[in-house]
Amino acid sequence: MTSSKIRQLTLLASMMLVAGPLSTSHALFDKTRFVAHIGVAYYAFHHWVLTPYKGGQFASGSAGRTVRLIKGGAALLFAAHELNVAERVAHNSKDPLLQKLDASLIGLKDKFTSIGSNLKKGQFSEADIQSLDGAANDLSSTSAAGGTRIKDIAAPIPGL
């Protein structure tokens, strides 16, 4: 065998060793992936919808209301996408807690999508925002009942 052929075989063997475990490694990180997607969705909901709502920035006559409603709607649609990804992770996972949370995620994702579409159109309903907050709290309660409490932790992001 030539040295070129040995190098090629060595490279091929190395790639197989690296690529082989990658095809199944996603199962090892189901909870991590789930938490990452849920966290991003919650941040979008909390930062762009719940906090402005509680601050009265969605109230009729408030300055910049329409822009905030549109941003909130876009944030909810983005959060719905993240919940969809988290739901797929939970659905395909063998972890009992993630499987238990799967059904709650479907309902929450549907609410985020419909209310997000309404907010993007500039249609605001206090009851919608309160129902979203209630649905997010229900997910947290289901998780706590399964033995894992979801907590809101403020983590500063350097440079922001």
C-alpha positions as CSV (number, residue, x, y, z in Angstrom):
1,M,0.0,0.0,0.0
2,T,1.2,3.5,-0.8
3,S,1.4,6.2,1.8
4,S,-1.4,8.1,0.0
5,K,-3.7,5.1,0.2
6,I,-2.9,4.6,3.9
7,R,-3.7,8.3,4.6
8,Q,-7.0,8.0,2.8
9,L,-8.0,4.9,4.7
10,T,-6.9,6.5,8.0
11,L,-9.0,9.6,7.2
12,L,-12.0,7.5,6.2
13,A,-11.7,5.4,9.4
14,S,-11.4,8.6,11.5
15,M,-14.5,10.1,9.9
16,M,-16.4,6.9,10.5
17,L,-15.4,7.0,14.2
18,V,-16.5,10.6,14.6
19,A,-19.7,10.4,12.4
20,G,-20.9,7.0,13.7
21,P,-21.8,8.2,17.3
22,L,-23.2,11.5,16.0
23,S,-26.2,9.7,14.4
24,T,-27.5,8.5,17.8
25,S,-26.0,11.1,20.2
26,H,-29.0,13.4,20.0
27,A,-30.9,10.9,22.2
28,L,-28.3,11.5,24.9
29,F,-29.1,15.2,25.0
30,D,-32.9,15.2,24.8
31,K,-33.4,17.1,28.1
32,T,-30.8,19.6,27.2
33,R,-32.3,20.3,23.8
34,F,-35.8,20.4,25.2
35,V,-34.8,22.9,27.9
36,A,-32.9,25.1,25.4
37,H,-35.9,25.3,23.1
38,I,-38.4,25.8,25.9
39,G,-36.1,28.5,27.4
40,V,-35.9,30.4,24.2
41,A,-39.7,30.2,23.7
42,Y,-40.3,31.4,27.3
43,Y,-37.9,34.3,26.9
44,A,-39.6,35.5,23.8
45,F,-43.0,35.2,25.5
46,H,-41.9,36.8,28.7
47,H,-39.8,39.6,27.2
48,W,-42.0,40.6,24.3
49,V,-45.5,39.8,25.5
50,L,-46.0,39.3,29.2
51,T,-43.8,42.1,30.5
52,P,-45.2,44.7,28.2
53,Y,-48.7,43.5,29.0
54,K,-48.1,43.8,32.7
55,G,-46.5,47.2,32.2
56,G,-49.7,48.5,30.5
57,Q,-47.9,48.9,27.1
58,F,-50.6,47.0,25.3
59,A,-53.4,49.3,26.7
60,S,-55.4,51.3,24.3
61,G,-53.9,54.7,23.8
62,S,-50.4,53.8,25.0
63,A,-47.5,55.2,23.0
64,G,-46.1,52.6,20.5
65,R,-48.9,50.1,21.2
66,T,-49.3,48.9,17.6
67,V,-45.6,48.3,17.2
68,R,-45.5,46.4,20.5
69,L,-48.4,44.3,19.4
70,I,-46.8,43.4,16.2
71,K,-43.5,42.6,17.9
72,G,-45.3,40.5,20.5
73,G,-47.2,38.6,17.7
74,A,-43.9,37.9,15.9
75,A,-42.3,36.8,19.2
76,L,-45.2,34.4,19.9
77,L,-45.0,32.9,16.4
78,F,-41.2,32.4,17.0
79,A,-42.0,30.9,20.4
80,A,-44.5,28.6,18.8
81,H,-41.8,27.4,16.4
82,E,-39.5,26.7,19.4
83,L,-42.3,24.9,21.2
84,N,-42.8,22.8,18.1
85,V,-39.2,21.8,18.1
86,A,-39.3,21.0,21.8
87,E,-42.5,19.0,21.3
88,R,-40.7,16.9,18.6
89,V,-37.8,16.3,21.0
90,A,-40.2,15.3,23.8
91,H,-42.3,13.1,21.5
92,N,-39.3,11.2,20.2
93,S,-37.6,10.9,23.6
94,K,-37.7,7.9,25.9
95,D,-37.5,10.1,29.0
96,P,-40.8,9.7,30.9
97,L,-40.9,13.3,32.0
98,L,-40.5,14.6,28.5
99,Q,-43.2,12.2,27.2
100,K,-45.5,13.5,29.9
101,L,-44.9,17.1,28.9
102,D,-45.5,16.3,25.2
103,A,-49.3,16.7,25.4
104,S,-49.1,20.0,27.3
105,L,-46.7,21.4,24.7
106,I,-49.1,20.8,21.8
107,G,-51.9,22.9,23.4
108,L,-49.4,25.6,24.4
109,K,-48.0,25.8,20.9
110,D,-51.4,26.0,19.3
111,K,-52.3,28.9,21.7
112,F,-49.0,30.7,20.9
113,T,-49.7,30.4,17.2
114,S,-53.3,31.6,17.2
115,I,-52.7,34.5,19.6
116,G,-49.5,35.4,17.9
117,S,-51.3,35.7,14.6
118,N,-53.9,37.9,16.2
119,L,-51.3,40.2,17.8
120,K,-49.5,40.5,14.5
121,K,-52.7,41.8,13.0
122,G,-53.0,44.3,15.9
123,Q,-55.8,42.5,17.6
124,F,-55.4,42.4,21.3
125,S,-57.3,40.6,24.0
126,E,-56.4,40.6,27.7
127,A,-58.1,37.2,28.1
128,D,-55.7,35.8,25.4
129,I,-52.6,37.0,27.2
130,Q,-53.9,35.7,30.6
131,S,-54.7,32.3,29.0
132,L,-51.2,32.1,27.6
133,D,-49.7,32.8,31.1
134,G,-52.1,30.2,32.6
135,A,-51.0,27.6,29.9
136,A,-47.3,28.3,30.6
137,N,-48.0,27.9,34.4
138,D,-49.8,24.6,33.7
139,L,-46.8,23.3,31.8
140,S,-44.7,24.3,34.8
141,S,-47.1,22.5,37.2
142,T,-47.0,19.3,35.1
143,S,-43.2,19.4,35.1
144,A,-43.2,19.9,38.9
145,A,-45.6,17.0,39.3
146,G,-43.1,14.9,37.3
147,G,-40.3,15.8,39.7
148,T,-38.6,18.6,37.9
149,R,-39.5,22.2,38.8
150,I,-39.1,24.8,36.1
151,K,-37.7,28.0,37.6
152,D,-37.2,31.4,36.0
153,I,-33.6,32.4,36.5
154,A,-32.3,35.8,35.4
155,A,-29.0,35.2,33.6
156,P,-27.2,38.3,32.4
157,I,-25.9,38.2,28.9
158,P,-22.6,39.9,28.5
159,G,-22.7,42.8,26.2
160,L,-26.5,43.3,26.3
